[in-house]
Structure formats: C-alpha cells, structure tokens
Amino acid sequence: MASGEIVKGDLDADGRVILYIIKADATSYINYIKPIILAEELKTPYVLSIIDTKDKWFYKIHPERYVPSLKDRDAETGQDVIVFEGTACLQYLADRSDNKGEWAGRTAAEKGAVLSWTAYQTAGLGVPEQTGASPASKDNREAFLSRLHQVRDVGAGKPFPSNRYWFPGGQGDAAKFLHGKENSVKWEAEYGPIYRVWSGPNPEVVLTRPEDVQQVFKDSDRHIKAVNNNSGYLLGQLLGKCVGLVSQNEWKRVREVSEVAFVRSTVPKYLETIQKRTVRHFKTLEAGENLANGVIDPAADLKMLPFWIIADVLYGSLSEEMENTLAKLAPLREGIFRKVMQGDDLSRFNWSRFLPTNTNKSLESFKEQWNGFNKDALARAFYVGSRPPVVDLYNAVASGTISQDHLLHTLDEILFANLDVTLGAISWNLVFLAANPEHQRYILDEVREWKQNPKGGDFNDYFTDSTTYLSACISESSRLQPLAAFSVPQAIPTDRVINGYLFPAGTNFIVDAYALNQRNQFWGNDGLEYRPERHLSLSPVKSRYHLWRFGFGPRQCMGKYVADMMLRVILIYLVEGYELQLTDDQAEEWKRDPDTWINHPEMKLKCTLRQKI
C-alpha cells in the first residue's frame, strides 16, 4: 500500500493514517497541510482523503466538518481513532510514530516546550516569517534544531559557530549559490574557518581549510549524499536518484552502469564528435549578429555547445526532429531548476505536490516529455543500429540493476544539470584569455609545436594531456572562478574530530571553494592573480586538497575526462581561429550573471579572426 495515495470520500482505515483534506485552489484554506508535513517527516504511512465539507458523513469525523482531521485504526482494540484540529493531529502523529522523541521531545523539559509551543502557534507554522514571527518562536525553532544536531567542542566546550536558522529554508541554495561569492567572505569573517549553515532544517558544516577538507573527504566513496541535496522535494523530482546524489551500494550500482562512457580510456573516441559539433556551432555563430561583428558573449553564445556535445555522446546521431524536441525541453527544465535555486520555500516540502502551482504543472510536463524523448532516443538507436550509452542504461533498467528514476535522473544530471557547470568553465576561460592576450600566444605556440613534434607521435594526445600549458590555463581559470561557491552536501560515515570539534557520523559537510581556491595560503601572495604557470610545477598529489574542481577523495565527478577534452577542443578552436580581447567597458569590472546558480560571466568580448601567419 503506497503512502501518499489520494482517494475521495469516506473509507475504512487499513493501517495507514487517513488524513482528510479539501481540494486546493489559489485561495483555499491550507491548514490541513501541517499534519501532512509531519507525516512525511516521521515517515508515517498515510492516505489522503479529499472530502467535501458539506458531506454529512463527515460529522462523525469533525463536529463542524472541518479539516485538519484524521482517522486511524487502534491495532490492539480494532477501534477507529478519530482526531481533529491541527494541534491535536500533530500531537497524535508524534505519539504514534516519533519513537525517538525527535519531534515530541525526549526529556520532560523538551516535551513541555514542544507542547507549549505547539499549542501556542502550531509548531511555528502559524506565523509566516515575513510577517513578523516573534523572536521567541524563532529562537525556539533554532534551539530545537541545534539540540537535534549537536556538535561538541572537545576542549573548552565553546559553542559551535553557526548561522541563524530561518524558517523554512535557512540559508538554503540562494545564499550558498546565487549569493555565495559574497557570503563566502562574510561568513568566514563572522564565524571563523569552520561553521554551520542551514539548508531547510538540515545543518551543513562549512570547511575552508585544506587540512580539514582532507580529514573529511579522505573516504568520500563511503559518504552519504544528502537526500535531494538538502534542497527538497522539487529537486528530488529531477535529480533525486541521479548517480551524483545516491550513496554507498546504490551509488556503486548506478555508477558501474553509467560511468562506462566516461572513463579515461573511453573518452578519446569522442574527439571527432566534439570537433565536428564545435565547427558546426561556430558556423552558426558566424552567421549571427555577434561574431560577424567581432563580438562574442561567452555564456550566451556558447550556452548550447556543451549541451549538444553531451547529447551526441549520450544518444549518438539524433534526427532533426529529436534535436528540436530536446532544444524545447531545455528552457522548461531550466525554469524549474531556477525555482529550486531561488529558494522557493513551498517546493521544499513533499506536500507541495498537491498545490495547483505553475511549477508543478511545468514539472509534470517536463517529466512526461523527458521520459518520452529518452524512449524515442532508444528506439532510434535500435533503428540506426548504434549502441550509444543510453542503450546500456536501458538494458540495466530491464535487468533490474537500476530503476527508471536512476536512468532518467542520471541522464538529466549529465545533460541538463551539468550544462551550467561546463558552460561556466568554458566562458571564464575566454574571459581570462581575453584579459591576458599573451597567454593566447603561448597556447598557440604550444599547439603548433605539438603538431610539428607530437608527443607519442599523435597530435590527438594533446587533447588528453594534463601537463600542457593549455591545461594549466584551464586549471587556473577554475581556481580563480570556481563554478559554485560551495560544494554539495555529503555526510561522513564515522565520528571524527575536526578543528577541535567532535562531529557524529551523518554530519553533512560542504566546502567553501573561494576560501580554498583563492584565500588559501598554499597559493602564495599572488593567489588572486591569473598565473597559469603555477600549475606546471604542481602535481595532482600536491594540490589535491587545495583546489576544488571535480571533488575530493575517491569519489569524484565521473564526467571530468570528457569535460576537460571538451574544454581543450573548444579553446584550441578559438585560439587558432580568433583573437580575444576585453572591451573597453569590461577592462575594470567583470560582471557575473546574478540569476544562475553556477558562476557565469555576464559580459561581451572582442573576438576577431586571427591573421594567418
């Protein structure tokens, strides 16, 4: 019996709690949502019964035929249990399912506080934050969550530095990603080198020092990724079961199937595909307004290039009609994900799926079209007799190795979620090369030298060589313009002491990329300057926990090899064919797009045809 099933009218209890609701519209009373929230948090099996408050049978549930109300079955006596009014419903659910006292309280003092505050304002949900919840209610929520997620100082017993918790999202994705660059400096100055932020009611410990990063991430393959990235229901519907967000044995199963197309030995076979798509894309740009006039907008003009390259890798040759379908899906998916990153408070909660919002309509439309597109891609692969990675993923679903959600969410992660990531990497490289024209010449000379005297006898090896000057430029761009201010949360599998604090197993950690990549003393006094040469003398071992790019420890991004090859192909094409320069108005200030969760430049560059020598 599925939890969350929706039915209509009166029904008998069957072991699941029956939560009575009314059909929602844009103006309806939604107090009945509170028991749904708690039932979800407690993982209490429940069924939703949509009722008409004019139904006479509902008098036996509520004397005024109101919601929230619920019905349950007493397992010992077989009698129906009837509970009505929000506070009573919450207390009943806690008594029924909260065996550890995490919600109802463990001690007499905690239970007394919960009873009082629940009666006073129904667990703090009765007063919206923006209309002025009392300071006492805010303090109560924060004290409860801090008690639930205690961190102990092993020495002086000092309290752990922490941001304030704000209902319901805490700092959330908006503060970490959209405003992360500013908050990186602000939070470290205010709280020190290790501190806590809140993503919803979930604490995340921020690391800024390489020695702490190493202590946490040395066993990253055993870490538990945060459920839905601590971003809530909406993100989970897109990516909750993708290879990047599942853990342990589940991760191993999905990774084993999906990484085959992206391992180091496989990636070189995509070189010709990447080159052809790059040439095709620039021919389109040359026919457009910007490039024809000697201008390129790195983020806008190159936005779809990595998208189509990865689509070619995943699906092989698509028909024109299928490419058009995929192109139309991209903005729909982008709009949904923007809601996640902006911190849409409602979409954090599972019960938000019952609300008649435009976001939910867009989500259902995307999921239906995304599923249909991938089935069509599979059928086309069979029709043309090819075997791109999507075929192996569907075979894994058929064999029961992975689920349909694993497949769709992982393909989404690879194609849509990583679109912004790869675009950020490409576009900032263009900006740095435009600001430092001499480095374009260094790369061009290196490419010409390789073509004349290729190492190993094959120039194509240049695209996979991590010791080149081009590779150093890419690393330096990633260091100075990390793609996101903070990494995604993942939990340690065992207790450990870090920077004097004892963190229990299950504590989620994130890394401050700006603190590590820029303010870290490892990079010296010129750590804020663009100097690619620094990477030529650094081995991956030396810089391992000083540079955040593809992750740390044994578990890293499986797409890193194809991402690097893509970057190298595109940058070589640009450097060989064009000269990049900053425009006069961009020389002093480099603007970034404030609406994207990944760090993208918002600027145009001079891009003129290179004179042939």
Buried (B, 14 or more C-beta within 10 A) or exposed (E): EEBBEEEEEBEEBEEBBBBBBBEBEEEEEBBBBBBBBBBBBBEBBBBBBBBEEEEEEBEEBBEEBBBBBBBBBEEEEEEBBBBBBBBBBBBBBBEBBBEEEBBBBEEEEBBEBBBEBBEBBBBBBBBEBEEEBEEEBBEBBBEBBBEEBEBBBEEEEEEBBBBEBBBBBBBBBBBBBBBBBEBBBEBBEEBEBBBBBBBBBBBBBBBBBBEBBBBBBBBBBBBBBBBBBBBBBBBBBBBBBBBBBBBEEBBEBBBEBBBEBBEEEBBBEBBEBBBEBBEEBBEEBEEEEBBEEBBBBBBBBBBBBBBBBBBBBBBBEBEEEBBEBBEEBBEBBEBBBBBBBBBBBBBBBBBBBBBEBEBBEBBEEBBEBBEEBBEBBBEBBEEEEEEBBBBEBBBBBEEEBBBEBBBBBBBBBBBBBBBBBBBBBBBBBBBBBBBBEEBBEBBBEBBEEBEEEEEEEEBBBBBBBBEBBBBBBBBBBBBBBBBBBBBBBBBBBEEBEBBEBBBBEEBBBBBBBBBBBBBBEBBEEEBEEBBBEBBEEBEEEEBBBBBBBBBBBEBBBBBBBBBBBBBBBBBBBBBBBBBBBBEEEBEEEBEBBEEBBBBBBBBBBBBBEBEEE
